Every structure is written in structure tokens, then in C-alpha cells.
């Protein structure tokens, strides 16, 4: 059986507008936001509902064709990288907010609904969905479930896994099932917990029941400037050690601040070495008392700006959440890394990263979730100056440094294709074998998002690189379609 046979069957079942076969159009699915890795799929399926997702998956299983689920394509680890001659199953048409239940504080949504649209739908009830990735305006809840996404406010409220009550899933053989349920706790094995964060390797999400929270009564936000990233990191450690758990503590270094100020009128001090954004929320009396403690703990700050009102606070957060895109003003080419270190080693990690960048002759901007040690170094490079390989090696070395310092290869972006080869540094062979056994229990044929998370000889021995133009293309003689 061939891809041609599968294409004909899916065209008959989903309709001609339910598949993409044109070579030029297929290229729009060749990568996610990690654009250094590109593979053109053989076919894209565009199901309209959960039933059509099951049809597409069952057909792939029957024809033994590998498939990859895709949401908005905002992932930063190559988790949605297609398989050559495989199928991409796009979930962009599944965009309904099915129900918002203000009494039980939950919402039922389809996987293509954006993260922020859940909060928008719940706002009229005084509720919101807490996890808030920087890309929340465009990233989808299905992808959030796959990566166990975090965000600035996950320090206090937890990651995606802490806010998912149930998921409807199409398993790799096409079977539809539900993991979890409406009740906060389920008896038996925690299959929902096993599924969230497995990067689309165990099945495809077609529906999500999320937990909603009441909008906080009071919110106070400040920006504290420091003479060094080390001083800022020490302040983070002091705040947490004092028993204060802010809703968020974010850090940006001067290079990131330069980029943000050029893109967004957020008002960050252009001369400061590092800035902390700290936000407290909750009952008014508690917030005011803790806010006084917070300002005292920022004694080493060279300046503190307190948000005057909700509009000013929104501007501060607009600047922080625009940071990844804004860095493109400094360099059109960059790797976004995602590692975790213990809070007490933040200063050490940032110092080491700066030294590594200087040694490699590569600029590194830092903007990250400082409260839980989730680093996001942005490794800037020039393709024209032939810096790609050096930058990629530096990015990998930074992720591996996080493991060396007692942390993790990833906090929220996932392992995907990008860091699969580093997994043996963090996990033993027995650990990896156990994970593979779990995966095989869901997907014995290995068809569901293959080549992700786990190191393989092909991936780690013949690692795919960025697209390199042919000399004739550079000379304008031929054209890339």
C-alpha cells in the first residue's frame, strides 16, 4: 500500500478540501517555529472534527504511514517536524469553545482553540485559564497539552498538567477514548498524567477539559533594575527563601531589553544590566503586606518602578511577552533554548552562559521565568557569516549545562527533535527504555510522531541541518519552489 492509496482514501473520506497535496502548499508545513529543521510532508490532512481525526489516523495505521499532529506550529523544539512521505494532521479547524461551566469552573474546548481565547471566553464569569505561554495569543491548547506548556504565572499556579481535567484522544490505531474525567481526581492509573507532555507521541488530542480559576482580587506588579544578572538572580532566591510565592518573577538582561524597547513602548530602563518583573496577586491585605516585603528584598536594585494601574501593568507584560519576537530586530537568526536550573544556581548559570557566548563569539540574550529557574537563552547568529553550526553547538551546550548544574534539558518547550540527542545526559539507559515501553504500549507500530524525544542513530548520527541554498539559487539562476 502506498501514500498515493492513502491520499485517495483521505480525499474520499475528508473531501478534496480536506487534504493538501500541492508541493508549494506542503512547504508551509515543513517546520514549526524551530526553522532550522525542515522536512516536507507527503500529505496534509485537514479534519473538521474529532471523527475525521479518527478517520485520518485509522487510515494512516492501516497503510502503515507515519503521521504528525500539528496545531499552530509555534513549538520551539521541532516537535511538529513532519516525516518525509508521512502525513501531517492539522488541527486548525477544530477551534470551538464547546462549553464554559462557571459553576464547576471548567471549560471544554477543541484542540485548535488558542490559549488566550479560553480566558476570553471565561472572562464574563470572572474566571480565567492560568497557564500563559508568551505565545498565548496564537499557540493552541492541543499543543500546550502535548508540551505541558508553562508561562510566566506558572510559578504560583503550575503548568498545563495542573489545569487539565480530561482529554479526548485518538490513539495511534484510530481508537477514540477519554483520559481523565470531570471530577478533579480519578481512581486507577493516572493515564492523563502519563499523556500530558509526551509531545504528541502517544496519540492526538481532539478535546480538552480545562480547570478555570477566579480572577485575582488584587494584582501588584513592579520592575526592579539591577547592576548584574547575578544580583537579579540573588534577589529571586531571596524572595522565594522569604516564603513569598509571587504569581510571576521574570528576568530580562540588557540585550533583551534593547530588543523589547525597540519593538514595544514598555518603558524598560535601557541602561540597566538586568530587570526583574515581579507580580503578586490574591486578597488585597495579603498582597499589600507581601508587596512591602518584596520591595525590601529588592534592596540591591538600582531602581524600582511600580505599575500605576492595569494599563501600565499590561504594557509591562506586553514588553515581556514580545521579547522572543523582538530579538529578531537584533538578529533575524537565533535559537531559543529552554532549560531549567535550581533557583540557587541562577547566578552561576547566567555567568557560565555569558562566558560560553564570549568563547564562541556569539551573542546570547536572556529572558526567562526566573522564579522556577526556567531559562530561555536566545543564541543570536548570522547565517551570512557562517555562524549557524557554532550557534547550534552553543545552544546545545547551554541545555547540557543546565543538566550539569542539577536541572533539566527542558522546562516547557519540550525535547522534540532539537534535544533528543542530549537525553542520555539526563536519563540512564534504563530510564529511556522504560519511557520507550510506555510509548510502545500506546503506539506499538511507532507511527505517531516518530523521531522525537528519544535519541536515534539517524537523528544523532546524521542530524538534519538548516536549508542551504544551492550556488545556482544564490546566483539567481534557479528558483526554490
C-alpha positions as CSV (number, residue, x, y, z in Angstrom):
1,X,0.0,0.0,0.0
2,X,1.3,3.4,-0.9
3,X,1.0,7.1,0.1
4,X,-1.0,7.5,-3.2
5,X,-3.6,5.0,-2.0
6,X,-3.8,6.8,1.4
7,X,-4.2,10.1,-0.3
8,X,-7.1,8.8,-2.4
9,X,-8.8,7.3,0.6
10,X,-8.5,10.5,2.6
11,X,-9.7,12.6,-0.3
12,X,-12.8,10.4,-0.5
13,X,-13.4,10.5,3.3
14,X,-12.5,14.1,4.1
15,X,-13.2,15.7,0.7
16,X,-10.8,17.3,-1.7
17,X,-10.7,20.4,0.6
18,X,-9.8,18.1,3.5
19,X,-6.3,17.3,2.2
20,X,-3.3,19.3,0.9
21,X,-1.2,17.8,-1.8
22,X,0.2,20.7,-3.8
23,X,4.0,20.8,-3.3
24,X,4.2,24.5,-2.8
25,X,1.4,24.4,-0.1
26,X,3.0,21.4,1.6
27,X,6.1,23.6,2.3
28,X,4.1,25.7,4.7
29,X,4.0,22.7,7.0
30,X,7.7,21.8,6.7
31,X,8.7,23.1,10.1
32,X,7.4,24.6,13.4
33,X,9.0,27.7,15.0
34,X,12.4,25.9,15.1
35,X,13.0,26.7,11.5
36,X,16.5,25.2,11.3
37,X,14.9,21.8,10.7
38,X,12.7,21.3,7.7
39,X,11.0,18.2,6.2
40,X,8.3,18.5,3.5
41,X,5.4,16.0,4.4
42,X,3.9,13.8,1.7
43,X,0.4,14.9,2.6
44,X,-1.5,17.1,5.0
45,X,-5.0,16.2,6.3
46,X,-7.4,18.9,7.5
47,X,-10.0,17.2,9.6
48,X,-13.0,19.3,10.7
49,X,-13.9,17.3,13.9
50,X,-12.8,14.5,16.2
51,X,-14.4,11.9,14.0
52,X,-12.4,13.0,11.0
53,X,-9.2,13.0,13.0
54,X,-10.0,9.3,13.9
55,X,-10.6,8.6,10.2
56,X,-7.3,10.1,9.2
57,X,-5.3,8.3,12.0
58,X,-7.0,4.9,11.3
59,X,-6.2,5.2,7.6
60,X,-2.5,6.0,8.4
61,X,-2.4,3.0,10.8
62,X,-3.9,0.7,8.1
63,X,-1.4,1.9,5.4
64,X,1.4,2.0,8.0
65,X,2.2,5.6,7.2
66,X,3.7,7.8,9.9
67,X,1.8,10.9,11.0
68,X,2.4,14.0,13.0
69,X,-0.2,16.2,14.7
70,X,0.1,20.0,14.2
71,X,-1.5,22.9,16.0
72,X,-0.4,26.5,15.3
73,X,3.2,25.5,14.6
74,X,4.6,27.7,17.4
75,X,6.6,25.0,19.0
76,X,10.3,25.7,19.5
77,X,11.8,22.2,19.7
78,X,11.0,20.7,16.3
79,X,8.2,18.6,17.9
80,X,5.9,19.1,14.9
81,X,8.6,18.4,12.3
82,X,7.0,16.2,9.6
83,X,8.2,12.9,8.4
84,X,9.2,12.6,4.7
85,X,6.4,10.7,2.8
86,X,4.4,10.9,6.0
87,X,1.2,12.8,6.9
88,X,0.7,15.9,8.9
89,X,-2.7,16.0,10.6
90,X,-3.6,19.7,11.2
91,X,-6.0,20.5,14.0
92,X,-6.5,24.2,13.0
93,X,-10.2,23.6,12.0
94,X,-11.1,22.2,15.5
95,X,-11.5,25.7,17.1
96,X,-14.7,25.5,19.1
97,X,-15.1,26.6,22.7
98,X,-17.7,23.9,23.4
99,X,-18.8,24.9,26.9
100,X,-17.8,27.2,29.8
101,X,-19.2,25.9,33.1
102,X,-18.9,28.7,35.7
103,X,-20.3,26.6,38.5
104,X,-17.8,23.8,38.3
105,X,-15.1,26.2,37.0
106,X,-14.2,24.3,33.9
107,X,-14.3,24.7,30.1
108,X,-14.5,22.2,27.3
109,X,-12.6,23.2,24.2
110,X,-11.3,21.7,20.9
111,X,-7.5,21.5,20.4
112,X,-7.3,24.3,17.9
113,X,-8.6,26.9,20.4
114,X,-5.8,29.4,21.3
115,X,-4.7,29.6,24.9
116,X,-5.8,33.2,25.3
117,X,-9.3,32.6,23.8
118,X,-10.1,30.3,26.7
119,X,-9.6,33.1,29.2
120,X,-11.6,35.4,26.9
121,X,-14.5,33.0,26.8
122,X,-14.4,32.7,30.6
123,X,-13.8,36.4,31.5
124,X,-17.5,37.3,31.7
125,X,-17.8,34.8,34.6
126,X,-14.9,36.3,36.5
127,X,-12.8,33.3,35.5
128,X,-9.6,32.6,33.5
129,X,-7.2,29.9,32.4
130,X,-4.0,30.3,34.3
131,X,-1.1,28.9,32.1
132,X,0.1,31.7,29.9
133,X,2.9,31.0,27.4
134,X,4.4,34.0,25.8
135,X,2.8,32.9,22.5
136,X,-0.7,32.6,24.2
137,X,-2.4,34.7,21.5
138,X,-1.5,32.1,18.8
139,X,-0.5,28.9,20.5
140,X,-3.3,26.3,20.8
141,X,-4.4,24.2,23.8
142,X,-3.7,21.0,22.0
143,X,-0.1,21.9,21.6
144,X,0.0,23.1,25.2
145,X,-1.1,19.7,26.3
146,X,1.4,18.0,24.1
147,X,4.3,20.0,25.5
148,X,3.0,20.6,29.1
149,X,3.5,24.3,28.4
150,X,4.2,26.8,31.2
151,X,4.3,30.6,31.2
152,X,5.1,33.5,33.4
153,X,2.5,32.8,36.0
154,X,3.2,29.0,36.4
155,X,5.5,29.7,39.3
156,X,2.4,30.1,41.6
157,X,-0.3,28.3,39.7
158,X,1.5,25.4,38.0
159,X,1.9,24.1,34.4
160,X,-0.6,22.8,31.9
161,X,-0.8,19.4,33.6
162,X,-2.1,21.1,36.8
163,X,-5.1,22.6,34.9
164,X,-6.3,19.7,32.7
165,X,-9.2,17.6,34.0
166,X,-9.6,15.4,30.9
167,X,-8.5,15.0,27.3
168,X,-10.3,13.3,24.4
169,X,-7.7,11.4,22.4
170,X,-7.4,9.5,19.2
171,X,-4.9,6.7,19.8
172,X,-2.4,5.7,17.1
173,X,-4.7,2.9,15.9
174,X,-7.6,5.3,15.3
175,X,-9.5,4.4,18.5
176,X,-11.1,7.3,20.3
177,X,-11.0,7.4,24.1
178,X,-11.1,9.8,27.1
179,X,-8.3,10.1,29.7
180,X,-9.3,11.7,33.0
181,X,-12.8,13.0,33.7
182,X,-14.9,15.8,35.1
183,X,-14.0,15.1,38.7
184,X,-10.8,16.6,40.0
185,X,-9.4,13.2,40.9
186,X,-9.8,9.8,39.2
187,X,-9.2,6.3,40.6
188,X,-6.8,3.9,39.0
189,X,-3.6,4.6,36.9
190,X,-3.1,8.2,36.0
191,X,-3.1,7.8,32.3
192,X,-4.0,11.5,31.9
193,X,-0.8,12.4,33.7
194,X,1.2,10.0,31.6
195,X,-0.2,11.5,28.4
196,X,0.3,15.3,29.1
197,X,3.7,16.4,28.0
198,X,4.5,13.4,25.8
199,X,4.9,15.7,22.7
200,X,2.3,14.0,20.5
201,X,3.9,10.6,20.6
202,X,1.1,8.7,22.3
203,X,-1.9,10.0,20.3
204,X,-3.7,13.1,19.1
205,X,-5.8,15.3,21.4
206,X,-9.3,16.2,20.0
207,X,-10.9,17.7,23.1
208,X,-9.7,19.2,26.4
209,X,-11.5,19.9,29.7
210,X,-9.5,22.6,31.5
211,X,-9.7,23.9,35.0
212,X,-10.6,27.6,35.4
213,X,-9.6,29.9,38.3
214,X,-11.2,33.0,39.7
215,X,-9.7,36.3,38.6
216,X,-7.5,37.5,41.4
217,X,-9.0,40.3,43.6
218,X,-5.8,42.3,43.6
219,X,-2.7,42.4,41.5
220,X,0.5,44.4,42.1
221,X,3.5,44.5,39.7
222,X,6.9,46.0,39.8
223,X,10.0,46.2,37.7
224,X,13.4,46.2,39.6
225,X,16.6,47.0,37.9
226,X,20.0,45.5,38.8
227,X,23.7,46.1,38.0
228,X,24.2,42.5,37.0
229,X,22.2,39.3,36.2
230,X,23.9,37.7,39.2
231,X,22.4,40.4,41.6
232,X,19.0,39.9,40.0
233,X,19.3,36.1,40.4
234,X,20.2,36.5,44.0
235,X,17.1,38.7,44.6
236,X,15.0,35.9,43.1
237,X,16.5,33.4,45.6
238,X,15.9,35.8,48.5
239,X,12.3,36.4,47.6
240,X,11.5,32.7,47.5
241,X,13.5,31.9,50.6
242,X,11.5,34.5,52.4
243,X,8.4,32.4,51.8
244,X,6.9,34.7,49.2
245,X,5.5,32.9,46.2
246,X,4.8,35.6,43.5
247,X,2.4,34.9,40.7
248,X,5.4,35.6,38.4
249,X,9.1,36.5,38.5
250,X,10.6,37.2,35.1
251,X,14.1,38.4,34.2
252,X,15.5,40.1,31.1
253,X,19.1,41.1,30.5
254,X,20.2,44.3,28.8
255,X,20.4,42.7,25.3
256,X,16.8,41.5,25.6
257,X,15.7,44.9,27.0
258,X,17.3,46.7,24.0
259,X,15.2,44.5,21.6
260,X,12.0,44.9,23.6
261,X,12.3,48.7,23.8
262,X,12.9,48.9,20.1
263,X,9.7,46.9,19.4
264,X,7.3,47.9,22.2
265,X,6.8,51.0,24.3
266,X,7.1,49.1,27.6
267,X,9.4,51.7,29.3
268,X,12.2,49.4,30.5
269,X,15.4,51.2,31.5
270,X,17.8,50.9,28.5
271,X,20.9,51.2,30.7
272,X,20.2,48.5,33.3
273,X,22.1,45.2,33.2
274,X,19.1,43.2,34.2
275,X,15.4,43.7,35.1
276,X,13.1,41.6,37.2
277,X,9.3,41.8,36.6
278,X,7.7,40.6,39.8
279,X,3.9,40.2,40.2
280,X,1.9,39.4,43.3
281,X,-1.8,38.6,43.3
282,X,-4.5,37.5,45.7
283,X,-6.6,39.0,48.6
284,X,-5.8,42.8,49.0
285,X,-4.5,42.6,52.5
286,X,-2.1,39.7,51.8
287,X,-0.8,41.4,48.6
288,X,-0.1,44.7,50.3
289,X,1.8,43.1,53.1
290,X,3.8,40.9,50.8
291,X,4.5,43.7,48.5
292,X,6.1,45.7,51.3
293,X,8.3,42.6,52.0
294,X,9.1,42.3,48.3
295,X,10.4,45.9,47.9
296,X,12.6,45.4,50.9
297,X,14.1,42.2,49.4
298,X,15.0,44.2,46.3
299,X,17.3,46.4,48.3
300,X,20.2,45.9,45.8
301,X,18.0,47.2,42.9
302,X,19.3,50.4,41.3
303,X,15.7,51.4,40.7
304,X,12.2,50.1,41.1
305,X,9.1,51.0,39.0
306,X,5.7,50.1,40.4
307,X,2.9,49.6,37.9
308,X,0.4,52.6,38.3
309,X,-2.7,50.8,37.1
310,X,-3.9,47.9,35.0
311,X,-3.0,49.7,31.7
312,X,0.6,50.2,32.9
313,X,0.8,46.6,34.1
314,X,-0.4,45.4,30.7
315,X,2.3,47.4,28.9
316,X,5.0,45.8,31.1
317,X,3.7,42.4,30.3
318,X,3.3,43.3,26.6
319,X,7.1,44.0,26.6
320,X,8.0,40.8,28.3
321,X,5.8,38.6,26.1
322,X,7.1,40.3,23.0
323,X,10.7,39.6,23.8
324,X,11.2,36.4,21.7
325,X,9.9,38.1,18.6
326,X,11.6,41.4,19.4
327,X,15.0,39.8,19.4
328,X,14.6,39.4,15.7
329,X,15.4,43.1,15.5
330,X,18.9,42.3,16.7
331,X,19.4,39.2,14.7
332,X,17.0,37.5,12.2
333,X,18.6,34.2,13.1
334,X,18.6,32.8,16.6
335,X,18.0,29.6,18.6
336,X,15.6,29.8,21.6
337,X,16.9,27.5,24.3
338,X,14.8,26.1,27.1
339,X,16.5,24.6,30.2
340,X,16.0,24.6,33.9
341,X,18.4,25.1,36.8
342,X,17.9,25.2,40.5
343,X,17.0,28.8,41.6
344,X,20.0,28.9,43.9
345,X,22.3,28.4,40.9
346,X,20.7,31.0,38.6
347,X,23.6,33.5,39.0
348,X,26.2,30.7,38.3
349,X,24.3,29.6,35.2
350,X,24.0,33.1,33.8
351,X,27.7,33.7,34.4
352,X,28.6,30.5,32.7
353,X,26.3,31.2,29.7
354,X,27.9,34.6,29.2
355,X,31.4,33.0,29.3
356,X,30.4,30.4,26.8
357,X,28.9,33.0,24.5
358,X,32.1,35.1,24.6
359,X,34.2,32.0,24.0
360,X,32.1,31.1,20.9
361,X,32.0,34.7,19.7
362,X,28.2,34.5,19.7
363,X,25.8,37.0,21.4
364,X,23.3,35.5,23.9
365,X,20.2,37.4,25.2
366,X,18.5,36.1,28.3
367,X,14.8,36.4,29.0
368,X,13.2,33.8,31.2
369,X,11.0,32.6,34.1
370,X,13.4,33.3,36.9
371,X,11.1,32.2,39.7
372,X,11.3,28.5,38.7
373,X,14.8,28.6,37.1
374,X,13.4,28.1,33.6
375,X,16.0,29.7,31.4
376,X,15.4,30.9,27.8
377,X,18.7,32.0,26.4
378,X,18.4,33.3,22.9
379,X,21.5,32.4,20.8
380,X,21.9,35.0,18.1
381,X,23.9,34.2,14.9
382,X,24.4,35.3,11.3
383,X,23.8,32.8,8.5
384,X,25.8,35.0,6.2
385,X,28.9,34.9,8.4
386,X,28.6,31.1,8.6
387,X,27.8,31.1,12.4
388,X,25.0,28.6,12.3
389,X,26.9,25.5,13.4
390,X,28.7,27.4,16.2
391,X,25.4,28.8,17.4
392,X,23.7,25.4,17.3
393,X,26.6,23.9,19.3
394,X,26.4,26.7,21.8
395,X,22.7,26.3,22.2
396,X,23.1,22.5,22.8
397,X,25.9,23.2,25.3
398,X,23.7,25.6,27.3
399,X,21.0,23.0,27.5
400,X,23.5,20.4,28.7
401,X,25.0,22.9,31.2
402,X,21.5,23.0,32.8
403,X,21.7,19.3,33.4
404,X,25.3,19.6,34.8
405,X,24.0,22.2,37.3
406,X,21.3,19.8,38.6
407,X,18.5,20.9,36.3
408,X,16.7,19.7,33.2
409,X,17.0,19.9,29.4
410,X,13.6,21.4,29.1
411,X,11.1,23.3,31.2
412,X,8.2,23.8,28.8
413,X,9.3,23.8,25.1
414,X,9.8,20.0,25.0
415,X,12.6,17.8,23.7
416,X,11.3,17.2,20.2
417,X,14.0,16.9,17.5
418,X,16.2,19.6,19.0
419,X,17.4,18.0,22.2
420,X,16.7,14.3,21.7
421,X,20.5,13.5,21.3
422,X,21.1,15.1,24.8
423,X,18.6,12.8,26.6
424,X,21.3,10.3,27.7
425,X,22.9,13.0,29.7
426,X,19.9,13.3,31.9
427,X,18.4,9.8,31.8
428,X,20.0,6.4,32.1
429,X,19.5,3.6,29.5
430,X,17.0,2.0,31.9
431,X,15.1,5.3,32.2
432,X,14.9,5.7,28.4
433,X,14.0,2.0,27.9
434,X,11.1,2.5,30.4
435,X,9.8,5.5,28.5
436,X,10.0,3.6,25.2
437,X,8.0,0.8,26.8
438,X,5.3,3.3,27.8
439,X,5.3,4.7,24.3
440,X,5.1,1.2,22.7
441,X,2.0,0.4,24.9
442,X,0.2,3.3,23.2
443,X,1.9,3.0,19.8
444,X,3.4,-0.4,19.1
445,X,4.0,0.4,15.4
446,X,5.8,3.6,16.2
447,X,3.8,5.6,13.7
448,X,2.8,8.5,15.9
449,X,5.2,11.5,15.7
450,X,8.3,9.2,15.2
451,X,11.8,10.5,15.6
452,X,11.0,12.8,18.6
453,X,12.1,12.8,22.2
454,X,14.4,9.7,22.0
455,X,17.9,9.6,20.5
456,X,18.2,7.5,17.3
457,X,21.2,6.7,15.1
458,X,19.6,8.6,12.2
459,X,18.8,11.7,14.2
460,X,22.0,11.8,16.2
461,X,24.4,10.5,13.6
462,X,23.0,12.3,10.6
463,X,21.4,15.3,12.3
464,X,19.4,17.4,9.8
465,X,20.7,20.9,9.3
466,X,19.2,24.1,8.1
467,X,18.2,24.7,4.5
468,X,21.4,25.7,2.5
469,X,20.7,27.3,-0.9
470,X,22.4,25.8,-4.0
471,X,25.0,28.1,-5.5
472,X,22.9,28.4,-8.6
473,X,20.0,29.5,-6.5
474,X,22.1,32.2,-4.8
475,X,23.2,33.4,-8.2
476,X,19.5,33.7,-9.3
477,X,19.8,31.0,-12.0
478,X,17.3,28.6,-10.4
479,X,14.4,29.1,-8.0
480,X,13.3,27.2,-5.0
481,X,9.6,26.2,-5.1
